Amino acid sequence: MTEDEAAELAARIEQDLLAEPGVSAVYPASGAGLLREAAANLLGSGEAGPRVAIRAGDPLQIDVALGLDQARPAGETARAAQRLIRRAASGPVQIRITVAHLDASLNRGRITPDRMDP
């Protein structure tokens, strides 16, 4: 996979994830991504590159960091994100999904054990 192909796949996955119910944000998946985004913001360019990290190989490795809302349970949203990534990769893939933020504000500020996702 070329760098251009990886960037195109990353952008498509990010766009599809943001359209998925329950996903409120896609964050940079690596420390390097966070640094690129911070540098781009400091320079005022706004061009930080893809937030989905893709490493070529067999299997392809894809890392994403997601912000989730209360549209559906977190586990269900993560499984849907995994299926979406597998379809987009269309081949052997190793996926790492990190939930970087869970918006519990719709839960009136309280998360109780009986309201948590398994």
SVG drawing of the C-alpha trace seen along z (x, -y; Angstrom):
<svg xmlns="http://www.w3.org/2000/svg" viewBox="-30 -31 35 42">
<polyline fill="none" stroke="black" stroke-width="0.4" points="0.0,0.0 1.4,-3.4 1.3,-6.4 -1.3,-8.0 -3.5,-4.9 -3.1,-4.8 -4.1,-8.5 -7.1,-7.9 -8.2,-4.9 -7.7,-6.8 -9.8,-9.7 -12.6,-7.4 -12.6,-5.5 -12.7,-8.8 -15.6,-10.1 -17.5,-6.9 -16.9,-6.7 -18.2,-10.2 -21.4,-9.2 -21.8,-6.2 -24.5,-6.6 -22.8,-6.9 -19.5,-8.3 -19.1,-12.0 -15.5,-12.5 -12.4,-10.9 -9.2,-11.8 -5.6,-11.4 -4.8,-7.7 -1.2,-8.2 1.1,-10.5 2.7,-11.5 -0.8,-12.4 -1.4,-14.6 1.9,-16.4 1.1,-16.9 -2.3,-18.3 -0.9,-20.6 1.8,-21.9 -0.8,-22.5 -2.9,-24.4 0.0,-26.5 1.0,-27.3 -2.6,-28.1 -2.6,-25.7 -5.4,-23.4 -3.9,-20.6 -2.9,-18.0 -3.4,-15.0 -5.5,-11.9 -6.5,-11.0 -6.8,-7.3 -3.4,-5.6 -2.7,-3.0 0.5,-0.9 1.0,1.3 1.9,4.9 0.3,8.3 -2.1,7.8 -2.8,4.1 -2.8,2.3 -5.4,-0.4 -5.7,-2.4 -8.5,-4.8 -9.4,-6.8 -13.1,-7.6 -15.3,-10.0 -18.6,-8.4 -22.0,-9.8 -25.1,-8.2 -26.8,-7.4 -26.3,-3.7 -24.2,-1.6 -20.4,-2.0 -19.8,1.7 -22.3,1.7 -20.8,-1.4 -17.2,0.1 -18.3,3.3 -20.0,1.3 -16.8,-0.7 -14.8,2.5 -17.2,3.9 -17.0,0.6 -13.2,0.6 -13.0,4.3 -15.3,3.5 -13.2,0.5 -9.9,2.4 -11.2,5.2 -8.5,7.6 -6.6,8.9 -6.6,6.2 -5.6,5.8 -7.8,3.1 -7.2,1.2 -10.1,-1.0 -9.5,-3.3 -12.5,-5.0 -10.8,-8.4 -13.9,-10.1 -17.4,-9.0 -19.9,-11.8 -22.2,-10.9 -23.8,-14.4 -27.1,-12.9 -27.1,-10.7 -27.7,-13.8 -24.1,-13.8 -24.4,-10.5 -23.2,-7.1 -24.4,-4.3 -23.4,-0.6 -26.9,0.3 -26.5,-2.2 -23.0,-1.3 -22.4,0.7 -21.0,4.2"/>
</svg>
